[in-house]
Amino acid sequence: MTDDAASDDPAERQMRFLFALRTRGVTDARVLTAMERVDRGAFVRGLFAERAYEDMPLPISCGQTISQPSVVGLMTQALNVQPRDTVLEIGTGSGYQAAILSQLARRVYTVDRHRRLVREAQDVFRDLGLVNITAFTADGSHGLPEQAPFDRIIVTAAAEDPPSPLLAQLKLGGIMVLPVGQSDTVQSLLKVTRLESGYDYEELRPVRFVPLVAGLATE
Ligand code: SAH
């Protein structure tokens, strides 16, 4: 059997997908189970659909990208989501990251500045029966004050610094994971923990994300 033929077999494809995640450091059993359950193929449309099970970022609508699965896994792992948690995601994009979080948390709020992406993601959430996700069109740099505070916050677009409204909307003991840095240079994945005495910052690894852009998009 050639490699190409093997990759058509869903079970084989799934094994490779999970193997690639483990090889790149996604070792948390709950995260791996969540990623085994949620079909990334449901979140990638058109030309790139057949590459959904490869460990690479792919283009989605509105000139945005669905993150690389291993990066989704590593960010989710760093977030250390607990079953009773309420999680906020900034940057819905395809909805894939929110879907993974929905397996681990009680409730997931996700926002994107592109209403088209929010609409498309909502359709997929409905098709997959992911009823604990609420998606909004909003500028996520202000967070989601009406639903705050959050146990966990994940930002999947890069800001220069952690936006202060997001820091303020994190519960005591809460964790936020986000890429920071200039959009066209190397960014760092940062883990922020809110403590009684302030915030603890831990730099995790270099990453590359699309920029966090202020204001709503036109589509
Ligand atoms: N988490 C996504 C990938 C996100 S790509 C997934 O799993 O597919 C980054 C997303 O952040 C883009 O969709 C972009 O529109 C969104 N974004 C950028 N700036 C934003 C802002 N200020 N508020 C909300 N969303 C924003």
py3Dmol code that shows the C-alpha trace and the ligand (Angstrom):
import py3Dmol

protein = """\
ATOM      1  CA  MET A   1       0.000   0.000   0.000  1.00  0.00           C
ATOM      2  CA  THR A   2       1.381   3.441  -0.847  1.00  0.00           C
ATOM      3  CA  ASP A   3       1.344   6.311   1.624  1.00  0.00           C
ATOM      4  CA  ASP A   4      -1.372   8.025  -0.387  1.00  0.00           C
ATOM      5  CA  ALA A   5      -3.643   5.006  -0.271  1.00  0.00           C
ATOM      6  CA  ALA A   6      -3.021   4.641   3.478  1.00  0.00           C
ATOM      7  CA  SER A   7      -3.994   8.249   4.134  1.00  0.00           C
ATOM      8  CA  ASP A   8      -7.435   7.594   2.618  1.00  0.00           C
ATOM      9  CA  ASP A   9      -8.241   5.101   5.350  1.00  0.00           C
ATOM     10  CA  PRO A  10      -9.931   7.067   8.170  1.00  0.00           C
ATOM     11  CA  ALA A  11      -8.566   4.860  10.975  1.00  0.00           C
ATOM     12  CA  GLU A  12      -5.026   5.094   9.639  1.00  0.00           C
ATOM     13  CA  ARG A  13      -5.387   8.830   9.089  1.00  0.00           C
ATOM     14  CA  GLN A  14      -6.608   9.275  12.653  1.00  0.00           C
ATOM     15  CA  MET A  15      -3.667   7.282  14.030  1.00  0.00           C
ATOM     16  CA  ARG A  16      -1.193   9.456  12.161  1.00  0.00           C
ATOM     17  CA  PHE A  17      -2.964  12.610  13.264  1.00  0.00           C
ATOM     18  CA  LEU A  18      -2.713  11.587  16.929  1.00  0.00           C
ATOM     19  CA  PHE A  19       0.856  10.349  16.505  1.00  0.00           C
ATOM     20  CA  ALA A  20       1.919  13.724  15.065  1.00  0.00           C
ATOM     21  CA  LEU A  21       0.322  15.470  18.058  1.00  0.00           C
ATOM     22  CA  ARG A  22       2.157  13.264  20.560  1.00  0.00           C
ATOM     23  CA  THR A  23       5.453  13.682  18.716  1.00  0.00           C
ATOM     24  CA  ARG A  24       5.094  17.449  19.028  1.00  0.00           C
ATOM     25  CA  GLY A  25       4.468  17.363  22.750  1.00  0.00           C
ATOM     26  CA  VAL A  26       0.698  17.023  23.124  1.00  0.00           C
ATOM     27  CA  THR A  27       0.667  14.373  25.845  1.00  0.00           C
ATOM     28  CA  ASP A  28      -2.321  15.296  28.059  1.00  0.00           C
ATOM     29  CA  ALA A  29      -4.758  12.383  27.758  1.00  0.00           C
ATOM     30  CA  ARG A  30      -7.868  14.575  28.026  1.00  0.00           C
ATOM     31  CA  VAL A  31      -6.633  16.892  25.288  1.00  0.00           C
ATOM     32  CA  LEU A  32      -5.763  13.968  23.019  1.00  0.00           C
ATOM     33  CA  THR A  33      -9.199  12.427  23.595  1.00  0.00           C
ATOM     34  CA  ALA A  34     -10.873  15.740  22.748  1.00  0.00           C
ATOM     35  CA  MET A  35      -8.823  15.990  19.568  1.00  0.00           C
ATOM     36  CA  GLU A  36      -9.666  12.415  18.675  1.00  0.00           C
ATOM     37  CA  ARG A  37     -13.390  13.162  19.034  1.00  0.00           C
ATOM     38  CA  VAL A  38     -13.581  16.392  17.036  1.00  0.00           C
ATOM     39  CA  ASP A  39     -13.161  15.907  13.277  1.00  0.00           C
ATOM     40  CA  ARG A  40     -10.926  18.723  11.981  1.00  0.00           C
ATOM     41  CA  GLY A  41     -12.246  17.912   8.497  1.00  0.00           C
ATOM     42  CA  ALA A  42     -15.585  19.493   9.482  1.00  0.00           C
ATOM     43  CA  PHE A  43     -13.866  22.887   9.907  1.00  0.00           C
ATOM     44  CA  VAL A  44     -11.902  23.082   6.645  1.00  0.00           C
ATOM     45  CA  ARG A  45     -13.751  23.841   3.423  1.00  0.00           C
ATOM     46  CA  GLY A  46     -12.968  23.682  -0.267  1.00  0.00           C
ATOM     47  CA  LEU A  47      -9.569  23.041  -1.780  1.00  0.00           C
ATOM     48  CA  PHE A  48      -7.773  22.369   1.455  1.00  0.00           C
ATOM     49  CA  ALA A  49     -10.300  19.940   2.957  1.00  0.00           C
ATOM     50  CA  GLU A  50      -8.191  16.925   2.051  1.00  0.00           C
ATOM     51  CA  ARG A  51      -5.265  18.294   4.063  1.00  0.00           C
ATOM     52  CA  ALA A  52      -7.309  18.648   7.246  1.00  0.00           C
ATOM     53  CA  TYR A  53      -5.514  15.753   8.959  1.00  0.00           C
ATOM     54  CA  GLU A  54      -2.012  17.074   8.362  1.00  0.00           C
ATOM     55  CA  ASP A  55      -0.242  19.000  11.093  1.00  0.00           C
ATOM     56  CA  MET A  56      -0.268  22.351   9.327  1.00  0.00           C
ATOM     57  CA  PRO A  57      -2.206  25.615   9.434  1.00  0.00           C
ATOM     58  CA  LEU A  58      -4.626  26.012   6.501  1.00  0.00           C
ATOM     59  CA  PRO A  59      -6.456  28.951   4.902  1.00  0.00           C
ATOM     60  CA  ILE A  60     -10.098  29.547   5.856  1.00  0.00           C
ATOM     61  CA  SER A  61     -12.587  32.275   4.779  1.00  0.00           C
ATOM     62  CA  CYS A  62     -11.818  35.991   5.190  1.00  0.00           C
ATOM     63  CA  GLY A  63      -8.060  35.540   4.655  1.00  0.00           C
ATOM     64  CA  GLN A  64      -7.660  33.889   8.075  1.00  0.00           C
ATOM     65  CA  THR A  65      -6.148  30.544   9.081  1.00  0.00           C
ATOM     66  CA  ILE A  66      -7.117  27.493  11.090  1.00  0.00           C
ATOM     67  CA  SER A  67      -4.177  26.849  13.419  1.00  0.00           C
ATOM     68  CA  GLN A  68      -1.859  23.883  13.192  1.00  0.00           C
ATOM     69  CA  PRO A  69      -3.368  20.986  15.205  1.00  0.00           C
ATOM     70  CA  SER A  70      -0.254  20.551  17.372  1.00  0.00           C
ATOM     71  CA  VAL A  71      -0.400  24.255  18.299  1.00  0.00           C
ATOM     72  CA  VAL A  72      -4.105  23.881  19.163  1.00  0.00           C
ATOM     73  CA  GLY A  73      -3.144  20.880  21.309  1.00  0.00           C
ATOM     74  CA  LEU A  74      -0.259  22.635  23.058  1.00  0.00           C
ATOM     75  CA  MET A  75      -2.317  25.754  23.779  1.00  0.00           C
ATOM     76  CA  THR A  76      -5.212  23.665  25.099  1.00  0.00           C
ATOM     77  CA  GLN A  77      -2.813  21.677  27.266  1.00  0.00           C
ATOM     78  CA  ALA A  78      -1.258  24.875  28.677  1.00  0.00           C
ATOM     79  CA  LEU A  79      -4.745  26.177  29.471  1.00  0.00           C
ATOM     80  CA  ASN A  80      -5.363  23.191  31.804  1.00  0.00           C
ATOM     81  CA  VAL A  81      -9.161  23.402  31.390  1.00  0.00           C
ATOM     82  CA  GLN A  82     -11.279  21.887  34.172  1.00  0.00           C
ATOM     83  CA  PRO A  83     -14.748  20.353  33.636  1.00  0.00           C
ATOM     84  CA  ARG A  84     -16.636  23.163  35.429  1.00  0.00           C
ATOM     85  CA  ASP A  85     -14.758  25.974  33.673  1.00  0.00           C
ATOM     86  CA  THR A  86     -16.178  28.807  31.622  1.00  0.00           C
ATOM     87  CA  VAL A  87     -13.755  29.606  28.814  1.00  0.00           C
ATOM     88  CA  LEU A  88     -13.489  32.628  26.529  1.00  0.00           C
ATOM     89  CA  GLU A  89     -11.798  32.307  23.144  1.00  0.00           C
ATOM     90  CA  ILE A  90     -10.840  35.387  21.118  1.00  0.00           C
ATOM     91  CA  GLY A  91     -10.560  34.483  17.420  1.00  0.00           C
ATOM     92  CA  THR A  92     -13.222  31.895  16.491  1.00  0.00           C
ATOM     93  CA  GLY A  93     -11.844  31.483  12.971  1.00  0.00           C
ATOM     94  CA  SER A  94     -13.017  28.075  11.758  1.00  0.00           C
ATOM     95  CA  GLY A  95     -14.361  27.139  15.196  1.00  0.00           C
ATOM     96  CA  TYR A  96     -11.986  24.183  15.592  1.00  0.00           C
ATOM     97  CA  GLN A  97     -10.243  25.404  18.752  1.00  0.00           C
ATOM     98  CA  ALA A  98     -13.616  26.237  20.353  1.00  0.00           C
ATOM     99  CA  ALA A  99     -14.859  22.735  19.503  1.00  0.00           C
ATOM    100  CA  ILE A 100     -11.862  21.157  21.243  1.00  0.00           C
ATOM    101  CA  LEU A 101     -12.460  23.365  24.301  1.00  0.00           C
ATOM    102  CA  SER A 102     -16.152  22.406  24.319  1.00  0.00           C
ATOM    103  CA  GLN A 103     -15.131  18.814  25.113  1.00  0.00           C
ATOM    104  CA  LEU A 104     -13.205  19.901  28.201  1.00  0.00           C
ATOM    105  CA  ALA A 105     -15.150  22.845  29.671  1.00  0.00           C
ATOM    106  CA  ARG A 106     -18.672  23.463  30.928  1.00  0.00           C
ATOM    107  CA  ARG A 107     -19.213  26.447  28.633  1.00  0.00           C
ATOM    108  CA  VAL A 108     -17.258  28.110  25.849  1.00  0.00           C
ATOM    109  CA  TYR A 109     -17.757  31.667  24.583  1.00  0.00           C
ATOM    110  CA  THR A 110     -15.951  32.479  21.360  1.00  0.00           C
ATOM    111  CA  VAL A 111     -15.815  35.757  19.458  1.00  0.00           C
ATOM    112  CA  ASP A 112     -14.509  36.856  16.075  1.00  0.00           C
ATOM    113  CA  ARG A 113     -14.460  40.247  14.336  1.00  0.00           C
ATOM    114  CA  HIS A 114     -15.633  38.564  11.076  1.00  0.00           C
ATOM    115  CA  ARG A 115     -19.386  37.878  11.192  1.00  0.00           C
ATOM    116  CA  ARG A 116     -19.046  35.448   8.268  1.00  0.00           C
ATOM    117  CA  LEU A 117     -16.615  33.253  10.209  1.00  0.00           C
ATOM    118  CA  VAL A 118     -18.910  33.307  13.237  1.00  0.00           C
ATOM    119  CA  ARG A 119     -21.882  32.277  11.087  1.00  0.00           C
ATOM    120  CA  GLU A 120     -19.944  29.437   9.406  1.00  0.00           C
ATOM    121  CA  ALA A 121     -18.586  28.194  12.741  1.00  0.00           C
ATOM    122  CA  GLN A 122     -22.089  28.279  14.278  1.00  0.00           C
ATOM    123  CA  ASP A 123     -23.314  26.035  11.440  1.00  0.00           C
ATOM    124  CA  VAL A 124     -20.587  23.495  12.175  1.00  0.00           C
ATOM    125  CA  PHE A 125     -21.243  23.614  15.947  1.00  0.00           C
ATOM    126  CA  ARG A 126     -24.919  22.926  15.227  1.00  0.00           C
ATOM    127  CA  ASP A 127     -24.115  20.052  12.830  1.00  0.00           C
ATOM    128  CA  LEU A 128     -21.791  18.452  15.385  1.00  0.00           C
ATOM    129  CA  GLY A 129     -24.232  19.004  18.280  1.00  0.00           C
ATOM    130  CA  LEU A 130     -21.786  21.154  20.264  1.00  0.00           C
ATOM    131  CA  VAL A 131     -24.435  22.901  22.358  1.00  0.00           C
ATOM    132  CA  ASN A 132     -22.160  24.406  25.033  1.00  0.00           C
ATOM    133  CA  ILE A 133     -20.501  26.893  22.646  1.00  0.00           C
ATOM    134  CA  THR A 134     -21.843  30.424  22.182  1.00  0.00           C
ATOM    135  CA  ALA A 135     -20.284  32.403  19.322  1.00  0.00           C
ATOM    136  CA  PHE A 136     -20.552  36.184  18.917  1.00  0.00           C
ATOM    137  CA  THR A 137     -19.345  38.751  16.412  1.00  0.00           C
ATOM    138  CA  ALA A 138     -17.329  41.198  18.500  1.00  0.00           C
ATOM    139  CA  ASP A 139     -13.994  42.905  18.882  1.00  0.00           C
ATOM    140  CA  GLY A 140     -12.385  40.514  21.304  1.00  0.00           C
ATOM    141  CA  SER A 141      -9.768  42.954  22.503  1.00  0.00           C
ATOM    142  CA  HIS A 142     -12.457  44.253  24.889  1.00  0.00           C
ATOM    143  CA  GLY A 143     -13.225  40.726  26.066  1.00  0.00           C
ATOM    144  CA  LEU A 144     -16.824  39.881  26.840  1.00  0.00           C
ATOM    145  CA  PRO A 145     -17.745  42.032  29.862  1.00  0.00           C
ATOM    146  CA  GLU A 146     -21.335  40.709  30.184  1.00  0.00           C
ATOM    147  CA  GLN A 147     -20.134  37.100  30.605  1.00  0.00           C
ATOM    148  CA  ALA A 148     -16.987  37.842  32.638  1.00  0.00           C
ATOM    149  CA  PRO A 149     -15.145  36.708  34.686  1.00  0.00           C
ATOM    150  CA  PHE A 150     -13.671  33.610  33.039  1.00  0.00           C
ATOM    151  CA  ASP A 151     -11.752  30.648  34.422  1.00  0.00           C
ATOM    152  CA  ARG A 152      -9.740  30.421  31.230  1.00  0.00           C
ATOM    153  CA  ILE A 153      -9.090  32.765  28.292  1.00  0.00           C
ATOM    154  CA  ILE A 154      -7.386  31.793  25.046  1.00  0.00           C
ATOM    155  CA  VAL A 155      -6.463  34.264  22.330  1.00  0.00           C
ATOM    156  CA  THR A 156      -5.704  32.842  18.888  1.00  0.00           C
ATOM    157  CA  ALA A 157      -4.521  36.084  17.230  1.00  0.00           C
ATOM    158  CA  ALA A 158      -1.369  37.955  18.219  1.00  0.00           C
ATOM    159  CA  ALA A 159      -1.367  41.224  20.179  1.00  0.00           C
ATOM    160  CA  GLU A 160       1.707  43.221  21.122  1.00  0.00           C
ATOM    161  CA  ASP A 161       0.860  42.794  24.801  1.00  0.00           C
ATOM    162  CA  PRO A 162      -1.902  40.998  26.700  1.00  0.00           C
ATOM    163  CA  PRO A 163      -4.975  43.283  26.320  1.00  0.00           C
ATOM    164  CA  SER A 164      -5.776  44.750  29.752  1.00  0.00           C
ATOM    165  CA  PRO A 165      -9.564  44.081  29.545  1.00  0.00           C
ATOM    166  CA  LEU A 166      -8.745  40.387  29.142  1.00  0.00           C
ATOM    167  CA  LEU A 167      -6.422  40.418  32.151  1.00  0.00           C
ATOM    168  CA  ALA A 168      -9.198  42.088  34.145  1.00  0.00           C
ATOM    169  CA  GLN A 169     -11.785  39.479  33.052  1.00  0.00           C
ATOM    170  CA  LEU A 170      -9.696  36.551  34.305  1.00  0.00           C
ATOM    171  CA  LYS A 171     -10.810  34.984  37.615  1.00  0.00           C
ATOM    172  CA  LEU A 172      -8.404  34.688  40.499  1.00  0.00           C
ATOM    173  CA  GLY A 173      -6.456  31.470  39.825  1.00  0.00           C
ATOM    174  CA  GLY A 174      -7.476  31.724  36.183  1.00  0.00           C
ATOM    175  CA  ILE A 175      -5.181  31.088  33.216  1.00  0.00           C
ATOM    176  CA  MET A 176      -4.881  32.902  29.895  1.00  0.00           C
ATOM    177  CA  VAL A 177      -2.830  31.602  26.957  1.00  0.00           C
ATOM    178  CA  LEU A 178      -2.033  33.951  24.072  1.00  0.00           C
ATOM    179  CA  PRO A 179       0.538  34.764  21.413  1.00  0.00           C
ATOM    180  CA  VAL A 180       2.265  38.121  21.880  1.00  0.00           C
ATOM    181  CA  GLY A 181       4.636  40.068  19.650  1.00  0.00           C
ATOM    182  CA  GLN A 182       4.725  42.003  16.383  1.00  0.00           C
ATOM    183  CA  SER A 183       2.549  40.332  13.732  1.00  0.00           C
ATOM    184  CA  ASP A 184       5.262  39.847  11.126  1.00  0.00           C
ATOM    185  CA  THR A 185       8.095  38.806  13.396  1.00  0.00           C
ATOM    186  CA  VAL A 186       8.496  35.990  15.871  1.00  0.00           C
ATOM    187  CA  GLN A 187       5.803  35.840  18.502  1.00  0.00           C
ATOM    188  CA  SER A 188       5.874  34.038  21.835  1.00  0.00           C
ATOM    189  CA  LEU A 189       3.170  31.958  23.337  1.00  0.00           C
ATOM    190  CA  LEU A 190       2.533  33.340  26.802  1.00  0.00           C
ATOM    191  CA  LYS A 191       0.778  31.716  29.755  1.00  0.00           C
ATOM    192  CA  VAL A 192      -0.613  34.235  32.229  1.00  0.00           C
ATOM    193  CA  THR A 193      -1.879  33.102  35.638  1.00  0.00           C
ATOM    194  CA  ARG A 194      -3.854  35.454  37.843  1.00  0.00           C
ATOM    195  CA  LEU A 195      -2.667  35.290  41.448  1.00  0.00           C
ATOM    196  CA  GLU A 196      -3.756  37.185  44.563  1.00  0.00           C
ATOM    197  CA  SER A 197      -0.536  39.152  44.286  1.00  0.00           C
ATOM    198  CA  GLY A 198      -0.905  39.991  40.572  1.00  0.00           C
ATOM    199  CA  TYR A 199      -0.135  38.149  37.353  1.00  0.00           C
ATOM    200  CA  ASP A 200       2.498  35.510  36.657  1.00  0.00           C
ATOM    201  CA  TYR A 201       3.879  35.375  33.091  1.00  0.00           C
ATOM    202  CA  GLU A 202       5.489  32.296  31.560  1.00  0.00           C
ATOM    203  CA  GLU A 203       6.871  32.227  28.017  1.00  0.00           C
ATOM    204  CA  LEU A 204       6.164  28.856  26.422  1.00  0.00           C
ATOM    205  CA  ARG A 205       7.470  28.743  22.832  1.00  0.00           C
ATOM    206  CA  PRO A 206       7.748  30.693  19.600  1.00  0.00           C
ATOM    207  CA  VAL A 207       4.572  30.712  17.463  1.00  0.00           C
ATOM    208  CA  ARG A 208       3.132  32.532  14.480  1.00  0.00           C
ATOM    209  CA  PHE A 209      -0.460  33.806  14.425  1.00  0.00           C
ATOM    210  CA  VAL A 210      -2.439  36.336  12.394  1.00  0.00           C
ATOM    211  CA  PRO A 211      -2.645  39.705  14.179  1.00  0.00           C
ATOM    212  CA  LEU A 212      -5.350  40.776  16.619  1.00  0.00           C
ATOM    213  CA  VAL A 213      -7.034  43.625  14.726  1.00  0.00           C
ATOM    214  CA  ALA A 214      -9.149  46.330  16.373  1.00  0.00           C
ATOM    215  CA  GLY A 215     -12.790  46.849  15.380  1.00  0.00           C
ATOM    216  CA  LEU A 216     -15.311  44.701  13.483  1.00  0.00           C
ATOM    217  CA  ALA A 217     -14.524  43.517   9.950  1.00  0.00           C
ATOM    218  CA  THR A 218     -16.744  44.414   6.991  1.00  0.00           C
ATOM    219  CA  GLU A 219     -17.885  40.831   6.309  1.00  0.00           C
TER     220      GLU A 219
END
"""
ligand_1 = """\
26
SAH
N -8.991 29.686 16.603
C -9.197 29.633 15.169
C -8.070 30.255 14.375
C -8.075 31.703 14.544
S -7.292 32.690 13.301
C -9.472 28.227 14.699
O -9.495 27.297 15.523
O -9.728 28.051 13.505
C -7.458 34.212 14.180
C -8.836 34.792 14.191
O -8.802 35.943 15.033
C -9.322 35.288 12.829
O -10.485 34.620 12.479
C -9.536 36.782 13.035
O -10.679 37.281 12.352
C -9.737 36.855 14.531
N -9.479 38.181 15.115
C -8.449 39.023 14.880
N -8.584 40.132 15.627
C -9.718 39.980 16.366
C -10.387 40.783 17.339
N -9.939 41.983 17.716
N -11.520 40.302 17.886
C -12.002 39.099 17.536
N -11.418 38.287 16.625
C -10.281 38.728 16.047
"""
view = py3Dmol.view(width=600, height=400)
view.addModel(protein, "pdb")
view.setStyle({"model": 0}, {"cartoon": {"style": "trace"}})
view.addModel(ligand_1, "xyz")
view.setStyle({"model": 1}, {"stick": {}})
view.zoomTo()
view.show()
